[in-house]
Amino acid sequence: MLPPRRFRRIAAITAVFCLFLVYHFYNLRSDYHDDRPATTVQDRRLPECPPLPGMEDILVVLKTGVTEALDKVPVHFQTTLRCVPNYVIFSDFEEDINGIQVHDAFKNMDPDVKNQVPDFDLYNRLLQQGRAGLATGDFADEANSAIGKPNNPGWKLDKWKFLPMVQETLRYKGDAKWYVFMEADTYYSWGTLIQWLSHFDASKPWYIGTETQIADVIFAHGGSGFAVSNPAMQRVSKAYTDRNVELNEYTDAHWAGDCVLGKVLADEGVPLHFSWPILQNTNIGELDEFTTAFYRQPWCYPAVAFHHLSARDIQDLHNFETRRYQEKKKTLLLHSDVFKEIIYPDLSPIRDAWDNLSDEEHPEIPTFHECQSLCRERPDCAQFAFRAGKCYTGKSPRLGSSAASDIRSGWVMKKVEEMVGNAPVCKNVEWGA
């Protein structure tokens, strides 16, 4: 039998060791959970996340489809959704992606529609066979036309998501002040979004997005992102319940689901509040921050969202904003900032295998260097490109994107610098509210 003093010593050592194990285990679990994106309010904000006061009042709704989800959604878990306290993902196929639940937008939709309308053939195959039911043709893409992509099964099904998605969103979280919708190729600057939405009364019905028109319906372009206040969401939900047969027939005859949603909101007394250039329907390379061709000049407007982005684009924008906050403590992003901090640093007198989207053709100019000289001599020329043996110039500097090796571009840097110097200082932000 152990002496009492020795027994007490062993007991004390054992207790300390047990406490060490508990502490070590707890920290391992905490580190594990910190690395996983959450779909509900986070207990602790990740250290690299900027302060986002008011984000807890917003539910972010990401819409995707089975043919793109595995390629386009995962990047959002470590970028756009990483610091978001509340989000939900809807698709035409319920599944788990990287530990995050993707919900079926059609789960509670009228079964007669799902069983009888040919657009749901893809959906019903997925219900029966899962991803094994996908065919090669389901992944075949086609160029966008005046009526979308009528031969693409996923695209035909997508138009049906919008109204049922409103119902499912309210089932998921019915008490959010704002519902902010995005697609898998959309990027949001959340700090900028919060400051922008603070200029609107969320207790009133609001429908805010980039204006688009089909026939007599003006609606928010879905890919650019749009925001709907809780009262407006409730009106759509009630209309879809009360007018279910009528609205399903209307959707069946239409080709754009975002237009269908806009029509219902307009019918319910919630017209679209125009948001261009705040929510962009283009990517960074296509932006013209100096344009005067529209009713607003982008320079001093907030840059809240961008569209048509690759996973790499989304990662790059997230890295840019993270670094910007760490270095400057800024969460507000203006279009002038986008140009000066993202676009301008990538401009140069000559860039090979690059197309900067210059669009004024000069067929009489036979060589690249003569094209360059032409642009230098013209006072209104800021950039040029030589593609397919032809010279093109442009009045505004745009970044563009990588291209075939026989395409070369360039910018007249002195003129670009003058344009930046002559641009407004943006002492006051143009909120467009």
C-alpha positions in Angstrom: 0.0 0.0 0.0 1.3 3.5 -1.0 2.2 5.9 1.8 -0.4 8.7 2.2 2.1 11.4 1.1 3.1 9.6 -2.0 -0.5 8.7 -2.9 -1.5 12.4 -2.6 1.5 13.3 -4.9 0.5 10.8 -7.6 -3.2 11.9 -7.4 -2.2 15.6 -7.8 0.0 14.7 -10.8 -2.8 12.6 -12.3 -5.3 15.5 -11.9 -2.9 18.0 -13.6 -2.3 15.6 -16.5 -6.1 15.0 -17.0 -6.6 18.8 -17.0 -3.9 19.1 -19.6 -5.5 16.5 -21.8 -8.9 18.1 -21.5 -7.4 21.5 -22.4 -5.4 20.1 -25.3 -8.5 18.3 -26.7 -10.6 21.4 -26.4 -8.1 23.5 -28.3 -7.9 20.9 -31.1 -11.6 20.9 -31.5 -11.7 24.7 -31.4 -9.0 24.9 -34.1 -10.9 22.4 -36.2 -14.2 24.3 -36.0 -12.5 27.6 -36.8 -11.4 26.2 -40.2 -15.0 25.2 -41.1 -17.4 27.8 -42.7 -20.6 28.2 -40.7 -24.1 28.6 -42.1 -25.4 30.2 -38.9 -24.2 32.9 -36.6 -20.6 32.3 -35.6 -19.6 32.1 -31.9 -16.3 33.8 -32.7 -15.3 36.0 -35.7 -12.3 34.7 -37.6 -9.3 36.8 -36.8 -8.8 37.9 -40.5 -12.5 39.0 -40.8 -13.1 42.8 -40.7 -15.8 44.1 -38.4 -19.2 43.9 -40.2 -21.7 45.5 -37.8 -25.2 44.9 -39.3 -24.2 41.8 -41.2 -26.1 39.7 -38.6 -29.3 41.3 -40.0 -28.7 39.9 -43.5 -29.3 36.4 -44.8 -27.1 35.8 -47.9 -28.8 33.4 -50.4 -26.5 31.7 -52.9 -28.3 30.2 -55.9 -26.5 27.5 -57.9 -27.2 24.3 -60.0 -25.9 20.7 -59.9 -23.8 21.0 -63.1 -21.8 23.9 -61.7 -21.9 23.6 -57.9 -18.8 21.4 -57.4 -16.7 23.7 -59.6 -18.0 27.1 -58.5 -19.3 26.9 -54.9 -16.3 25.6 -52.8 -14.2 28.8 -53.3 -17.0 30.8 -51.6 -16.5 28.9 -48.3 -13.1 30.4 -47.9 -13.8 33.8 -49.5 -17.2 35.5 -49.8 -19.0 33.3 -47.2 -16.1 32.9 -44.8 -17.0 36.0 -42.6 -20.8 35.9 -43.2 -22.8 34.9 -40.1 -25.9 33.8 -41.9 -26.1 32.2 -45.3 -28.0 29.5 -47.2 -27.4 27.7 -50.5 -30.1 26.6 -52.9 -29.7 24.3 -55.9 -31.7 21.9 -58.0 -30.1 19.0 -56.1 -29.8 18.5 -52.4 -26.2 17.5 -51.4 -23.3 18.2 -49.0 -20.4 20.2 -50.4 -17.3 20.4 -48.2 -19.5 19.7 -45.1 -22.0 22.5 -46.0 -25.6 21.6 -46.7 -26.9 22.6 -50.2 -30.7 22.8 -50.1 -33.3 21.7 -52.7 -35.0 24.9 -54.0 -38.0 22.8 -55.2 -38.5 20.6 -52.1 -42.0 22.0 -51.3 -43.0 23.0 -54.8 -46.3 21.7 -56.4 -45.5 18.1 -57.3 -47.8 18.3 -60.4 -45.5 20.9 -61.9 -42.4 18.9 -61.1 -43.9 15.7 -62.6 -45.5 17.2 -65.7 -43.3 20.1 -67.0 -40.4 18.9 -69.2 -38.1 21.4 -67.7 -37.9 19.2 -64.6 -36.6 16.1 -66.4 -33.1 16.9 -65.1 -34.4 17.4 -61.5 -36.4 14.1 -61.5 -33.4 12.2 -62.8 -31.4 13.6 -59.9 -34.0 12.6 -57.4 -34.0 9.1 -58.7 -30.3 8.5 -59.3 -28.4 11.4 -57.7 -25.3 12.7 -59.5 -25.1 9.3 -61.3 -28.2 10.4 -63.3 -26.3 13.3 -64.9 -25.6 12.9 -68.7 -22.8 14.4 -70.7 -25.4 16.7 -72.4 -26.3 18.2 -69.1 -22.9 19.9 -68.9 -22.9 21.2 -72.5 -22.9 24.9 -72.5 -24.0 27.3 -75.2 -23.6 31.0 -76.0 -26.2 33.3 -74.4 -28.8 34.4 -76.9 -31.7 36.9 -76.8 -33.7 34.2 -75.0 -30.9 32.7 -72.8 -29.7 29.1 -73.3 -32.8 27.2 -74.4 -30.9 24.0 -75.1 -29.2 23.8 -71.8 -31.2 21.5 -69.3 -29.8 23.3 -66.2 -30.5 26.7 -67.6 -34.1 25.8 -68.4 -34.6 24.5 -64.9 -33.0 27.5 -63.3 -35.9 29.9 -64.1 -38.1 27.9 -61.8 -36.0 28.4 -58.7 -36.7 32.1 -57.9 -40.2 32.0 -56.5 -39.9 28.6 -54.6 -36.5 29.9 -53.4 -38.2 32.8 -51.7 -40.5 30.4 -49.8 -37.6 28.2 -48.8 -35.5 31.2 -47.7 -38.2 32.4 -45.4 -38.6 28.9 -44.0 -34.9 28.9 -43.3 -34.8 32.3 -41.7 -37.9 34.4 -41.7 -36.6 37.2 -39.4 -33.8 38.7 -41.4 -34.0 42.4 -42.2 -32.5 41.9 -45.7 -32.2 39.0 -48.1 -29.2 39.4 -50.4 -29.1 37.1 -53.4 -26.1 36.0 -55.3 -24.9 33.4 -57.8 -21.9 31.2 -57.8 -20.0 33.6 -60.1 -20.8 36.7 -58.0 -18.5 38.5 -55.5 -19.7 40.9 -52.8 -17.8 43.5 -50.9 -19.7 43.0 -47.6 -18.4 46.1 -45.8 -19.5 48.2 -48.7 -22.9 46.4 -48.9 -23.7 47.1 -45.3 -22.9 50.8 -45.6 -25.0 51.0 -48.7 -28.0 49.2 -47.3 -27.9 51.4 -44.2 -29.3 54.2 -46.4 -32.6 52.2 -46.9 -35.3 51.6 -44.3 -35.5 47.8 -44.0 -38.9 48.0 -42.4 -40.3 49.2 -45.8 -40.6 47.0 -48.9 -37.4 47.4 -51.0 -36.3 45.6 -54.1 -32.8 46.8 -55.2 -30.7 45.6 -58.1 -29.2 46.3 -61.5 -31.9 47.3 -63.9 -32.7 44.9 -66.8 -35.8 44.8 -69.0 -37.7 42.1 -70.9 -40.8 43.3 -72.7 -42.6 45.6 -70.2 -41.0 44.1 -67.1 -38.1 45.9 -65.4 -36.3 43.6 -62.9 -33.0 43.1 -61.1 -30.4 41.1 -63.0 -29.9 38.0 -60.9 -26.2 37.4 -61.6 -25.3 40.9 -60.5 -26.9 40.2 -57.1 -29.9 42.0 -55.6 -31.3 42.8 -52.2 -34.9 42.4 -51.0 -36.2 43.6 -47.6 -38.2 41.4 -45.3 -41.6 43.1 -46.1 -41.0 42.7 -49.8 -40.1 39.0 -49.4 -43.3 38.5 -47.4 -45.3 40.0 -50.3 -43.7 37.7 -52.8 -44.3 34.7 -50.6 -48.0 35.5 -50.1 -48.5 36.2 -53.8 -46.9 32.8 -54.7 -49.2 31.1 -52.3 -52.3 32.9 -53.4 -51.5 32.8 -57.2 -49.6 29.6 -57.4 -51.2 28.1 -60.5 -51.1 31.4 -62.4 -47.5 32.1 -61.5 -46.4 28.6 -62.4 -48.0 29.0 -65.8 -46.4 32.4 -66.2 -42.9 30.9 -65.4 -43.5 28.0 -67.8 -44.1 30.5 -70.6 -41.1 32.7 -69.7 -37.4 32.1 -70.0 -35.8 34.3 -67.2 -36.6 33.5 -63.5 -35.2 36.8 -62.3 -37.7 38.6 -64.6 -40.5 36.4 -63.1 -39.6 37.5 -59.6 -39.4 41.2 -60.7 -42.9 40.9 -62.3 -44.4 39.5 -59.0 -42.7 42.2 -56.9 -44.1 44.9 -59.3 -47.5 43.4 -59.1 -47.3 43.6 -55.3 -46.4 47.2 -55.4 -42.6 46.9 -55.0 -40.9 48.4 -58.1 -37.2 48.0 -58.7 -34.8 50.5 -57.2 -32.1 51.0 -59.8 -28.6 50.2 -58.5 -26.2 50.5 -61.4 -23.1 50.9 -61.2 -23.2 49.7 -57.5 -24.1 46.1 -58.5 -22.1 45.2 -61.6 -23.2 42.7 -64.3 -19.6 42.5 -65.5 -16.3 41.4 -64.2 -13.3 43.6 -63.2 -11.7 43.3 -66.7 -14.7 44.7 -68.4 -15.3 47.7 -66.2 -15.1 51.1 -67.6 -14.8 53.3 -64.5 -14.6 56.6 -66.6 -17.7 56.0 -68.7 -20.1 58.9 -69.3 -22.4 56.8 -71.6 -25.0 56.1 -68.9 -27.0 58.0 -66.3 -24.3 57.7 -63.7 -20.6 57.9 -63.7 -19.1 55.1 -61.7 -16.1 56.8 -60.2 -17.5 57.9 -56.8 -20.1 55.2 -56.4 -19.6 52.2 -54.1 -18.5 48.9 -55.8 -20.7 46.3 -54.0 -20.8 43.3 -56.3 -19.2 41.9 -59.5 -20.4 39.2 -61.9 -19.1 36.6 -64.4 -16.1 35.8 -62.2 -14.0 32.6 -62.1 -13.1 30.9 -58.9 -9.6 32.5 -59.3 -11.2 36.0 -59.7 -13.2 35.5 -56.5 -10.2 34.3 -54.6 -8.1 37.3 -55.9 -10.8 39.8 -54.9 -11.1 38.2 -51.4 -7.3 38.4 -51.0 -7.3 42.0 -52.1 -10.0 43.1 -49.7 -8.5 41.1 -46.8 -5.1 42.7 -47.4 -6.6 46.1 -47.8 -8.4 45.9 -44.5 -5.3 44.7 -42.7 -3.2 47.5 -44.2 -5.6 50.4 -44.3 -8.5 49.3 -42.0 -10.9 50.1 -44.9 -14.0 48.1 -45.7 -15.6 50.7 -48.1 -14.8 50.1 -51.7 -15.5 52.7 -54.4 -15.2 52.3 -58.1 -12.4 54.8 -58.0 -10.6 52.5 -55.5 -11.2 49.5 -57.9 -9.5 51.4 -60.7 -6.6 52.8 -58.7 -5.8 49.7 -56.6 -6.7 46.8 -58.9 -6.9 47.9 -62.5 -4.3 50.6 -62.9 -1.3 48.6 -61.4 -1.9 46.0 -64.2 -1.7 48.5 -67.1 1.4 48.9 -69.1 2.6 50.4 -72.5 2.6 47.0 -74.1 1.1 43.7 -72.9 1.4 40.5 -75.0 -1.2 37.8 -75.2 -3.8 40.2 -73.8 -7.0 41.9 -75.0 -8.0 45.1 -73.3 -11.3 45.2 -75.2 -10.5 48.3 -77.3 -13.4 48.4 -79.8 -13.0 51.3 -82.3 -11.7 49.6 -85.4 -9.0 51.2 -87.7 -8.7 48.9 -90.7 -6.3 51.3 -92.4 -3.6 50.6 -89.7 -1.6 47.5 -90.7 0.8 47.0 -87.8 0.9 46.9 -84.0 3.4 49.7 -83.7 1.4 52.0 -86.1 -1.6 51.2 -83.9 0.3 52.3 -80.9 1.5 55.5 -82.6 -2.1 56.3 -83.7 -3.3 56.1 -80.1 -0.5 58.2 -78.8 -1.3 60.9 -81.3 -5.0 61.0 -80.8 -6.0 63.1 -77.7 -9.0 61.0 -76.9 -7.3 57.6 -77.1 -6.3 55.9 -73.8 -5.7 52.3 -75.0 -5.2 50.2 -78.1 -5.2 46.5 -79.2 -4.0 44.6 -82.3 -6.0 41.5 -83.0 -6.5 39.4 -86.2 -4.3 41.9 -88.1 -6.5 44.9 -87.2 -6.0 47.9 -85.0 -8.5 48.9 -82.4 -8.5 51.8 -80.0 -10.5 52.9 -76.9 -11.2 56.2 -75.1 -11.4 54.7 -71.6 -8.8 52.4 -70.0 -10.1 48.9 -69.3 -8.1 46.0 -68.0 -9.4 43.2 -70.3 -8.1 39.7 -69.9 -5.6 37.2 -71.2 -6.0 36.2 -74.8 -4.4 34.3 -77.7 -0.7 34.8 -78.2 -1.2 36.8 -81.4 -3.3 39.5 -79.6 -1.3 42.5 -78.1 -2.6 45.4 -76.2 -1.3 48.6 -74.6 -2.2 51.8 -72.8 -1.0 55.3 -73.1 0.0 55.6 -69.5 0.5 59.4 -69.5 -3.1 59.9 -70.6 -4.4 57.4 -68.1 -2.6 59.2 -65.3 -4.1 62.5 -66.5 -7.5 60.9 -66.5 -7.0 59.8 -62.9 -5.7 63.2 -61.9 -8.7 65.0 -63.4 -11.2 62.6 -61.8 -13.3 63.7 -58.8 -11.7 63.4 -55.4 -14.8 61.6 -54.0 -15.2 63.6 -50.8 -18.8 62.5 -50.8 -19.8 58.9 -51.7 -22.6 58.6 -54.3 -24.9 56.1 -52.5 -27.6 56.1 -55.1 -30.3 55.8 -52.4 
